[in-house]
Amino acid sequence: MPDSVPHDVLIVTGMSGAGRSTVANALEDIGWYVVDNLPPQMLRPLVDLAVHPGSALPRIAAVVDVRGGRLFSDLAHIIHELRERTSLRVVFLEATDAALVRRFEQVRRPHPLQEGGTLLDGIARERERMIEVREQADIIIDTTEFNIHQLATTVTEIFTAQGDAGVKVTVESFGFKYGTPSDADMVADARFLPNPFWQPELRAANGLEAAVSDYVLAQEGALEFLDAFEAMLRPVLAGYARENKRHATIAIGCTGGKHRSVALVQQLAERLRQGSPVTVTVKHRDLGRE
């Protein structure tokens, strides 16, 4: 792969109703040239244009979806082929069945694969067809809890001046009782530590506050966990950079996502920012939940 070719070819795909149009608009707003509803077979000439010396289109994003019908079945093969020629990334958007059904009902449109069945039938068919493409994705974004503004902000954060850092890392806390983040590349469990919830003076506080953080980090095994997890992540993130995987989500969970996971995420993010060619963003998914 030529060293002079930037990471400027992006395929945006995923589930219908998961936010492809919002992502396309956000990319256009930050300077990407976006081609919507592109047949997969047209990706080859598009990539040729992107990598051509002196091209006026330094960053190209192609939105590809299941509306391509039989043409879509070639997408996974084409992605594999293009990775041999240029630096290509794939963004895959997904959401829960319930979220997708709600969105289709709000706009009163049928699912493109619904045919004579229900919305859930169409969604199930699409998930089946998308399995191989999802496995090739560099970035998976679960939009279940996003409104259009939150999704646009996420895309802007990921792709604005991305070339300035080797890997963009999102370190995220969450509560297992609300489900594991489906877009996480790695998940760690903080429930091996005593829960500050059972300390009356800490119950109403959270892991961003010094009293909770100090309590969590003082527990047996907490610092050892951070040391070991950080040491494991260093070669992984370096490998991601070598393999042109430019975004990673690392999630740490506890029961409710309020105390232990928040405190550990804050500490891990600070450690990763020191001495690494990565850009670190912190997200506390469930901190505001009751």
CORDAHU-V848136 format. One record per residue. N is the residue number from 0. RES is the residue in three letters. SS is DSSP state (a for helix, b for strand, c for the rest). PSI is psi in degrees with one decimal (999 if undefined). OMEGA is omega in whole degrees, 0 to 359 (* if undefined). Layout:
n=N res=RES ss=SS psi=PSI omega=OMEGA
n=N res=RES ss=SS psi=PSI omega=OMEGA
This chain:
n=0 res=MET ss=c psi=127.3 omega=183
n=1 res=PRO ss=c psi=136.2 omega=180
n=2 res=ASP ss=c psi=-23.7 omega=185
n=3 res=SER ss=c psi=-10.8 omega=183
n=4 res=VAL ss=c psi=117.3 omega=179
n=5 res=PRO ss=c psi=172.2 omega=177
n=6 res=HIS ss=c psi=81.3 omega=191
n=7 res=ASP ss=c psi=10.7 omega=177
n=8 res=VAL ss=b psi=120.8 omega=187
n=9 res=LEU ss=b psi=132.8 omega=172
n=10 res=ILE ss=b psi=125.4 omega=177
n=11 res=VAL ss=b psi=119.3 omega=181
n=12 res=THR ss=b psi=-171.6 omega=180
n=13 res=GLY ss=b psi=-165.6 omega=186
n=14 res=MET ss=c psi=140.5 omega=174
n=15 res=SER ss=c psi=131.4 omega=182
n=16 res=GLY ss=c psi=-2.0 omega=182
n=17 res=ALA ss=c psi=-6.4 omega=173
n=18 res=GLY ss=c psi=24.7 omega=181
n=19 res=ARG ss=a psi=-41.1 omega=181
n=20 res=SER ss=a psi=-39.0 omega=178
n=21 res=THR ss=a psi=-42.4 omega=179
n=22 res=VAL ss=a psi=-43.1 omega=179
n=23 res=ALA ss=a psi=-44.9 omega=179
n=24 res=ASN ss=a psi=-40.2 omega=180
n=25 res=ALA ss=a psi=-39.7 omega=178
n=26 res=LEU ss=a psi=-41.7 omega=177
n=27 res=GLU ss=a psi=-38.5 omega=182
n=28 res=ASP ss=a psi=-24.7 omega=180
n=29 res=ILE ss=c psi=19.8 omega=168
n=30 res=GLY ss=c psi=5.6 omega=178
n=31 res=TRP ss=c psi=147.4 omega=171
n=32 res=TYR ss=b psi=115.9 omega=188
n=33 res=VAL ss=b psi=131.0 omega=175
n=34 res=VAL ss=b psi=119.0 omega=185
n=35 res=ASP ss=c psi=147.3 omega=176
n=36 res=ASN ss=c psi=49.4 omega=182
n=37 res=LEU ss=c psi=128.4 omega=173
n=38 res=PRO ss=c psi=137.2 omega=182
n=39 res=PRO ss=a psi=-34.1 omega=182
n=40 res=GLN ss=a psi=-18.4 omega=178
n=41 res=MET ss=a psi=-3.0 omega=179
n=42 res=LEU ss=a psi=-34.4 omega=181
n=43 res=ARG ss=a psi=-54.0 omega=178
n=44 res=PRO ss=a psi=-28.9 omega=178
n=45 res=LEU ss=a psi=-42.0 omega=177
n=46 res=VAL ss=a psi=-39.7 omega=176
n=47 res=ASP ss=a psi=-41.2 omega=179
n=48 res=LEU ss=a psi=-40.9 omega=184
n=49 res=ALA ss=a psi=-37.6 omega=185
n=50 res=VAL ss=a psi=-1.0 omega=181
n=51 res=HIS ss=c psi=132.2 omega=179
n=52 res=PRO ss=c psi=132.1 omega=179
n=53 res=GLY ss=c psi=12.2 omega=180
n=54 res=SER ss=c psi=138.9 omega=178
n=55 res=ALA ss=c psi=2.2 omega=181
n=56 res=LEU ss=c psi=81.3 omega=186
n=57 res=PRO ss=c psi=-23.5 omega=181
n=58 res=ARG ss=c psi=114.0 omega=184
n=59 res=ILE ss=b psi=132.4 omega=175
n=60 res=ALA ss=b psi=131.9 omega=179
n=61 res=ALA ss=b psi=125.2 omega=177
n=62 res=VAL ss=b psi=117.8 omega=183
n=63 res=VAL ss=c psi=129.8 omega=181
n=64 res=ASP ss=c psi=177.8 omega=188
n=65 res=VAL ss=a psi=-8.4 omega=178
n=66 res=ARG ss=a psi=-14.0 omega=178
n=67 res=GLY ss=a psi=-6.1 omega=177
n=68 res=GLY ss=a psi=-129.2 omega=182
n=69 res=ARG ss=a psi=-28.8 omega=179
n=70 res=LEU ss=a psi=-30.5 omega=183
n=71 res=PHE ss=a psi=-26.8 omega=183
n=72 res=SER ss=a psi=-18.1 omega=180
n=73 res=ASP ss=a psi=-5.7 omega=190
n=74 res=LEU ss=a psi=-45.8 omega=182
n=75 res=ALA ss=a psi=-42.8 omega=178
n=76 res=HIS ss=a psi=-41.9 omega=181
n=77 res=ILE ss=a psi=-39.5 omega=177
n=78 res=ILE ss=a psi=-46.9 omega=180
n=79 res=HIS ss=a psi=-42.3 omega=180
n=80 res=GLU ss=a psi=-44.4 omega=183
n=81 res=LEU ss=a psi=-28.6 omega=178
n=82 res=ARG ss=a psi=-24.3 omega=178
n=83 res=GLU ss=c psi=-16.8 omega=186
n=84 res=ARG ss=c psi=-27.6 omega=186
n=85 res=THR ss=c psi=175.1 omega=179
n=86 res=SER ss=c psi=103.5 omega=187
n=87 res=LEU ss=b psi=138.0 omega=175
n=88 res=ARG ss=b psi=150.9 omega=180
n=89 res=VAL ss=b psi=126.7 omega=174
n=90 res=VAL ss=b psi=126.5 omega=180
n=91 res=PHE ss=b psi=125.1 omega=180
n=92 res=LEU ss=b psi=135.6 omega=178
n=93 res=GLU ss=b psi=167.8 omega=177
n=94 res=ALA ss=c psi=166.2 omega=178
n=95 res=THR ss=c psi=159.7 omega=178
n=96 res=ASP ss=a psi=-43.0 omega=182
n=97 res=ALA ss=a psi=-42.5 omega=180
n=98 res=ALA ss=a psi=-41.5 omega=180
n=99 res=LEU ss=a psi=-42.6 omega=178
n=100 res=VAL ss=a psi=-45.1 omega=180
n=101 res=ARG ss=a psi=-41.4 omega=181
n=102 res=ARG ss=a psi=-41.6 omega=178
n=103 res=PHE ss=a psi=-38.3 omega=179
n=104 res=GLU ss=a psi=-34.0 omega=180
n=105 res=GLN ss=a psi=-37.8 omega=181
n=106 res=VAL ss=a psi=-4.0 omega=177
n=107 res=ARG ss=c psi=47.2 omega=177
n=108 res=ARG ss=c psi=147.1 omega=177
n=109 res=PRO ss=c psi=158.2 omega=173
n=110 res=HIS ss=c psi=142.2 omega=182
n=111 res=PRO ss=c psi=-20.5 omega=179
n=112 res=LEU ss=c psi=16.1 omega=184
n=113 res=GLN ss=c psi=-36.7 omega=181
n=114 res=GLU ss=c psi=-124.1 omega=181
n=115 res=GLY ss=c psi=7.2 omega=184
n=116 res=GLY ss=c psi=-154.7 omega=181
n=117 res=THR ss=c psi=172.1 omega=174
n=118 res=LEU ss=a psi=-43.0 omega=180
n=119 res=LEU ss=a psi=-33.0 omega=176
n=120 res=ASP ss=a psi=-45.0 omega=180
n=121 res=GLY ss=a psi=-41.4 omega=180
n=122 res=ILE ss=a psi=-42.3 omega=179
n=123 res=ALA ss=a psi=-41.9 omega=178
n=124 res=ARG ss=a psi=-42.4 omega=182
n=125 res=GLU ss=a psi=-42.7 omega=179
n=126 res=ARG ss=a psi=-40.7 omega=180
n=127 res=GLU ss=a psi=-43.7 omega=181
n=128 res=ARG ss=a psi=-23.3 omega=186
n=129 res=MET ss=a psi=-6.2 omega=188
n=130 res=ILE ss=a psi=-51.2 omega=185
n=131 res=GLU ss=a psi=-37.9 omega=179
n=132 res=VAL ss=a psi=-41.4 omega=179
n=133 res=ARG ss=a psi=-38.1 omega=180
n=134 res=GLU ss=a psi=-23.2 omega=180
n=135 res=GLN ss=c psi=-1.4 omega=185
n=136 res=ALA ss=c psi=140.6 omega=173
n=137 res=ASP ss=c psi=-33.8 omega=181
n=138 res=ILE ss=b psi=124.7 omega=175
n=139 res=ILE ss=b psi=125.2 omega=180
n=140 res=ILE ss=b psi=117.4 omega=176
n=141 res=ASP ss=b psi=113.8 omega=186
n=142 res=THR ss=c psi=11.4 omega=185
n=143 res=THR ss=c psi=-45.5 omega=185
n=144 res=GLU ss=c psi=5.6 omega=184
n=145 res=PHE ss=c psi=141.5 omega=160
n=146 res=ASN ss=c psi=177.9 omega=186
n=147 res=ILE ss=a psi=-32.0 omega=181
n=148 res=HIS ss=a psi=-40.5 omega=179
n=149 res=GLN ss=a psi=-38.5 omega=178
n=150 res=LEU ss=a psi=-43.8 omega=179
n=151 res=ALA ss=a psi=-40.4 omega=179
n=152 res=THR ss=a psi=-42.3 omega=179
n=153 res=THR ss=a psi=-45.2 omega=180
n=154 res=VAL ss=a psi=-42.4 omega=179
n=155 res=THR ss=a psi=-42.4 omega=180
n=156 res=GLU ss=a psi=-37.1 omega=183
n=157 res=ILE ss=a psi=-40.6 omega=193
n=158 res=PHE ss=a psi=-3.0 omega=176
n=159 res=THR ss=c psi=123.2 omega=177
n=160 res=ALA ss=c psi=39.9 omega=182
n=161 res=GLN ss=a psi=-29.1 omega=183
n=162 res=GLY ss=a psi=-9.2 omega=182
n=163 res=ASP ss=a psi=-13.9 omega=181
n=164 res=ALA ss=c psi=154.1 omega=180
n=165 res=GLY ss=c psi=-52.6 omega=182
n=166 res=VAL ss=b psi=136.1 omega=172
n=167 res=LYS ss=b psi=120.6 omega=184
n=168 res=VAL ss=b psi=125.8 omega=171
n=169 res=THR ss=b psi=121.1 omega=177
n=170 res=VAL ss=b psi=118.5 omega=193
n=171 res=GLU ss=b psi=133.8 omega=171
n=172 res=SER ss=b psi=154.2 omega=179
n=173 res=PHE ss=b psi=165.9 omega=175
n=174 res=GLY ss=b psi=126.5 omega=180
n=175 res=PHE ss=a psi=-29.4 omega=181
n=176 res=LYS ss=a psi=-15.3 omega=177
n=177 res=TYR ss=a psi=3.3 omega=178
n=178 res=GLY ss=c psi=151.0 omega=179
n=179 res=THR ss=c psi=137.1 omega=177
n=180 res=PRO ss=c psi=123.1 omega=185
n=181 res=SER ss=c psi=-15.7 omega=181
n=182 res=ASP ss=c psi=8.0 omega=181
n=183 res=ALA ss=c psi=135.7 omega=175
n=184 res=ASP ss=c psi=-32.1 omega=178
n=185 res=MET ss=b psi=140.7 omega=181
n=186 res=VAL ss=b psi=131.9 omega=176
n=187 res=ALA ss=b psi=155.0 omega=186
n=188 res=ASP ss=b psi=118.0 omega=181
n=189 res=ALA ss=c psi=6.2 omega=184
n=190 res=ARG ss=c psi=1.5 omega=175
n=191 res=PHE ss=c psi=-10.7 omega=179
n=192 res=LEU ss=c psi=150.5 omega=175
n=193 res=PRO ss=c psi=142.5 omega=185
n=194 res=ASN ss=c psi=118.8 omega=177
n=195 res=PRO ss=a psi=-17.2 omega=179
n=196 res=PHE ss=a psi=-30.9 omega=183
n=197 res=TRP ss=a psi=2.6 omega=172
n=198 res=GLN ss=c psi=111.7 omega=187
n=199 res=PRO ss=c psi=-37.0 omega=182
n=200 res=GLU ss=c psi=-13.1 omega=181
n=201 res=LEU ss=c psi=-10.9 omega=188
n=202 res=ARG ss=c psi=-43.8 omega=185
n=203 res=ALA ss=c psi=-9.0 omega=180
n=204 res=ALA ss=c psi=-178.0 omega=178
n=205 res=ASN ss=c psi=175.4 omega=187
n=206 res=GLY ss=c psi=-9.2 omega=175
n=207 res=LEU ss=c psi=-15.9 omega=182
n=208 res=GLU ss=c psi=143.5 omega=187
n=209 res=ALA ss=a psi=-38.3 omega=183
n=210 res=ALA ss=a psi=-43.0 omega=179
n=211 res=VAL ss=a psi=-45.8 omega=180
n=212 res=SER ss=a psi=-45.8 omega=180
n=213 res=ASP ss=a psi=-40.1 omega=180
n=214 res=TYR ss=a psi=-47.1 omega=183
n=215 res=VAL ss=a psi=-46.5 omega=185
n=216 res=LEU ss=a psi=-19.6 omega=179
n=217 res=ALA ss=c psi=-9.9 omega=182
n=218 res=GLN ss=c psi=149.1 omega=179
n=219 res=GLU ss=c psi=126.6 omega=177
n=220 res=GLY ss=c psi=-14.0 omega=185
n=221 res=ALA ss=a psi=-52.5 omega=181
n=222 res=LEU ss=a psi=-35.0 omega=177
n=223 res=GLU ss=a psi=-40.1 omega=177
n=224 res=PHE ss=a psi=-47.3 omega=180
n=225 res=LEU ss=a psi=-42.2 omega=179
n=226 res=ASP ss=a psi=-47.2 omega=183
n=227 res=ALA ss=a psi=-40.6 omega=182
n=228 res=PHE ss=a psi=-42.3 omega=177
n=229 res=GLU ss=a psi=-44.3 omega=180
n=230 res=ALA ss=a psi=-35.7 omega=178
n=231 res=MET ss=a psi=-37.6 omega=184
n=232 res=LEU ss=a psi=-31.7 omega=184
n=233 res=ARG ss=a psi=-55.1 omega=179
n=234 res=PRO ss=a psi=-29.2 omega=178
n=235 res=VAL ss=a psi=-48.0 omega=181
n=236 res=LEU ss=a psi=-36.4 omega=176
n=237 res=ALA ss=a psi=-39.7 omega=177
n=238 res=GLY ss=a psi=-38.4 omega=175
n=239 res=TYR ss=a psi=-44.7 omega=180
n=240 res=ALA ss=a psi=-41.9 omega=180
n=241 res=ARG ss=a psi=-33.5 omega=182
n=242 res=GLU ss=c psi=10.3 omega=178
n=243 res=ASN ss=c psi=26.6 omega=171
n=244 res=LYS ss=c psi=108.5 omega=193
n=245 res=ARG ss=c psi=2.8 omega=177
n=246 res=HIS ss=b psi=135.4 omega=179
n=247 res=ALA ss=b psi=141.1 omega=176
n=248 res=THR ss=b psi=122.2 omega=180
n=249 res=ILE ss=b psi=120.3 omega=185
n=250 res=ALA ss=b psi=139.1 omega=174
n=251 res=ILE ss=b psi=127.2 omega=184
n=252 res=GLY ss=b psi=152.1 omega=168
n=253 res=CYS ss=b psi=-164.1 omega=186
n=254 res=THR ss=c psi=-54.3 omega=184
n=255 res=GLY ss=c psi=-3.9 omega=180
n=256 res=GLY ss=c psi=30.8 omega=185
n=257 res=LYS ss=c psi=-34.7 omega=187
n=258 res=HIS ss=c psi=-79.0 omega=189
n=259 res=ARG ss=a psi=-49.5 omega=183
n=260 res=SER ss=a psi=-37.2 omega=180
n=261 res=VAL ss=a psi=-46.2 omega=180
n=262 res=ALA ss=a psi=-42.0 omega=181
n=263 res=LEU ss=a psi=-38.7 omega=178
n=264 res=VAL ss=a psi=-43.4 omega=179
n=265 res=GLN ss=a psi=-43.4 omega=181
n=266 res=GLN ss=a psi=-42.7 omega=181
n=267 res=LEU ss=a psi=-42.1 omega=179
n=268 res=ALA ss=a psi=-42.6 omega=180
n=269 res=GLU ss=a psi=-38.7 omega=178
n=270 res=ARG ss=a psi=-43.6 omega=182
n=271 res=LEU ss=a psi=-28.4 omega=179
n=272 res=ARG ss=a psi=-19.7 omega=185
n=273 res=GLN ss=c psi=116.0 omega=173
n=274 res=GLY ss=c psi=22.7 omega=179
n=275 res=SER ss=c psi=143.0 omega=177
n=276 res=PRO ss=c psi=55.2 omega=181
n=277 res=VAL ss=b psi=154.6 omega=171
n=278 res=THR ss=b psi=125.5 omega=187
n=279 res=VAL ss=b psi=128.5 omega=174
n=280 res=THR ss=b psi=137.8 omega=180
n=281 res=VAL ss=b psi=136.4 omega=178
n=282 res=LYS ss=b psi=130.9 omega=176
n=283 res=HIS ss=b psi=93.3 omega=191
n=284 res=ARG ss=c psi=-43.0 omega=190
n=285 res=ASP ss=c psi=14.8 omega=186
n=286 res=LEU ss=c psi=-33.2 omega=183
n=287 res=GLY ss=c psi=-1.6 omega=182
n=288 res=ARG ss=c psi=152.9 omega=176
n=289 res=GLU ss=c psi=999 omega=*
